[in-house]
């Protein structure tokens, strides 16, 4: 059934309706607009189903719409710009960067500002934060904001530059110091939901997503990972998925409330959000996820050769 919904999303992305939506805004409304169809297809491992013209149209819309920095107290949004519609955050850019790269767009050549963005906004603790207040006084990072940026920088399809190596190394240290999900100040779990494996993630975090980054970082950077930092997560996933087939434990992020919708006379208003068939089909708790299973299989195998201690 999911293949039929992939075909529906592909058809939508090739349609005038999708192009008209992009002309209004690259991101809004959640969730049934091109942004969410593209990123879900990428998460499913089906970037091949994204029409080339849709990827190019998304890229053009991002290039023309957004300021080239993360609005924060030190770098405020220009007075004539809207914070919600004219600014990007780290996790949004990180996910879309990976999506467009998977579609074959050479973002290093065509939009070098994107990778520079991630490197610029790394905080002293090694992560990033989509809460703009963190950049007022050297605040702490958010693990949810951090992962998409780390993923985007780690896999450019070419050797990393020294600055990029430093970025991903600091990010890996940020995760490992916190054992993927625990606060430094008191050792308590950051959020109980991080233990549950979700799909689609979009910007959500779980321990499999953290482990997958650490495994790929260790492989590409030829580093070893201290067993004490990750063994608890590996054991937890082995216990819950003994056959290696990962089942969705929490549905992907979705709320029917408070999206931005294009209203009369070009004004944007708050209103109810809409879903779409591929999203509904891919996010069912209890269902086996091929994408998550592939990720866990690769992660488990990779980590077997990179653990020490």
Secondary structure, 3 states (H helix, E strand, C coil): CHHHHHHHHHHHHCCHHHHHHHHHCCCCCCECCHHHHHHHHHHCCCHHHCCHHHHHHHHHHHHHHCCCCCCECCECCCCCCCHHHHCCCHHHHHHHHHHHHHCCCCHHHHCHHHHHHHHHCCCCCCCECCCHHHHCCCCCCEHHHHHHHHHHHHCCCCCCCHHHHHHHHHHHHHHHHCCCCECCCCCCECCHHHHCCEECCCCCCCHHHHHHHHHHHHHHHCCCEEHHHHHHHHHHHHHHCCCCCCECCEECCCCCCCEEEECHHHCEEEECCECCHHHHHHCCCCCECHHHHHHHHHHHHHHHCCEEC
